[in-house]
Amino acid sequence: MSWTRVFVLSLLTTLLILTFSSVVENAAVRDDTKPANPRGAARQVFMPESDASNFFKRRTRRSTRYYELVAEQRVKIAASEHRREYNEEQRNEYENYAEEDRDEVNERSRETNEQLREYNYDGLYPRYYWFH
């Protein structure tokens, strides 16, 4: 039985609040200066469609500074890419040169060792002399 009383009281309270809220015209903001023409207030808030469209067109256009920055970034990126390719090419050329140089040095030392062996070995004696 007590829950029905709580329910009825809450309904009455809600109904009372709704009744008084429709009577109150503007409780949050006090408006002492009412415009003489209610259309004037609308004119201050709203603008013609052509003006609004021009406003948004102007706002969406990017500035020339933006395009300058983008162009500078592209130039920097292209220069860094070019530099990277050049350095990679130089590194590859140096690696090839170093490999060929090592091969040549190894070949010369091998030939020199063979010549020394042939010079020191006459076929009669072993290459290494054993002293007793």
C-alpha positions in Angstrom: 0.0 0.0 0.0 2.9 2.3 0.7 4.3 2.0 -2.8 1.1 3.2 -4.3 1.3 6.4 -2.2 4.9 7.0 -3.3 3.9 6.5 -6.9 0.9 8.8 -6.7 2.9 11.5 -4.9 5.7 11.4 -7.5 3.1 11.7 -10.3 1.5 14.7 -8.6 4.9 16.3 -8.2 5.7 15.8 -11.8 2.4 17.2 -12.9 2.9 20.3 -10.7 6.4 20.9 -12.1 5.1 20.6 -15.7 2.2 22.9 -15.0 4.4 25.7 -13.6 7.2 25.3 -16.2 4.7 26.1 -19.0 3.8 29.3 -17.2 7.3 30.5 -16.9 8.3 32.2 -20.2 12.0 32.7 -19.7 13.6 31.8 -16.4 17.3 31.6 -17.4 17.9 34.7 -19.3 16.3 38.1 -18.6 15.7 40.1 -21.8 15.1 43.7 -21.0 15.9 45.0 -24.6 13.4 43.3 -26.8 13.8 44.3 -30.5 10.9 46.2 -32.0 10.8 43.9 -34.9 11.0 40.2 -34.1 12.3 39.6 -37.7 15.3 41.9 -36.8 16.6 39.4 -34.4 16.3 36.7 -37.0 18.2 38.8 -39.4 21.0 39.2 -36.9 21.3 35.4 -36.5 20.6 34.2 -40.0 22.1 35.4 -43.2 21.1 34.9 -46.9 22.1 31.6 -48.5 24.6 33.3 -50.9 26.5 35.0 -48.1 26.7 31.8 -46.2 27.9 29.8 -49.2 30.6 32.5 -49.9 31.6 32.4 -46.2 32.1 28.6 -46.3 33.9 28.8 -49.7 36.3 31.3 -48.2 36.9 29.3 -45.1 37.6 26.0 -47.0 40.2 27.7 -49.3 43.7 27.0 -48.2 46.2 29.9 -47.9 49.1 30.3 -50.3 51.4 29.8 -47.4 50.1 26.2 -47.0 50.9 25.4 -50.6 54.3 27.0 -50.2 55.0 24.7 -47.2 53.8 21.6 -49.1 56.0 22.5 -52.1 59.0 23.0 -49.8 58.3 19.7 -48.1 58.2 18.0 -51.5 61.5 19.5 -52.5 63.1 18.5 -49.2 61.7 14.9 -49.6 62.9 14.7 -53.2 66.4 16.0 -52.2 66.7 13.6 -49.3 65.7 10.7 -51.6 68.2 11.8 -54.2 70.9 12.0 -51.5 70.0 8.6 -50.2 70.2 7.1 -53.7 73.5 8.8 -54.4 75.0 7.6 -51.1 73.8 4.0 -51.8 75.3 4.1 -55.2 78.6 5.4 -53.9 78.6 2.7 -51.2 78.0 0.0 -53.8 80.8 1.3 -56.0 83.2 1.4 -53.1 82.3 -2.1 -52.0 82.8 -3.4 -55.6 86.2 -1.6 -55.7 87.3 -2.9 -52.4 86.3 -6.5 -53.4 88.2 -6.2 -56.7 91.2 -4.8 -54.9 91.2 -7.6 -52.3 91.0 -10.2 -55.1 93.8 -8.5 -56.9 96.0 -8.4 -53.8 95.3 -12.0 -53.0 96.1 -13.0 -56.6 99.4 -11.2 -56.5 100.4 -12.7 -53.2 99.5 -16.1 -54.4 101.6 -15.6 -57.6 104.5 -14.3 -55.5 104.3 -17.3 -53.2 104.3 -19.7 -56.2 107.3 -18.0 -57.7 109.2 -18.2 -54.5 108.4 -21.9 -54.1 109.5 -22.6 -57.7 112.7 -20.6 -57.2 113.6 -22.3 -53.9 112.8 -25.8 -55.0 114.9 -27.3 -57.7 113.4 -30.8 -57.5 116.5 -32.4 -56.0 115.9 -31.7 -52.4 112.8 -31.4 -50.3 111.4 -28.0 -49.8 112.3 -27.8 -46.2 115.7 -28.7 -45.0 116.0 -30.9 -42.0 119.1 -30.4 -40.0 120.3 -33.3 -37.9 
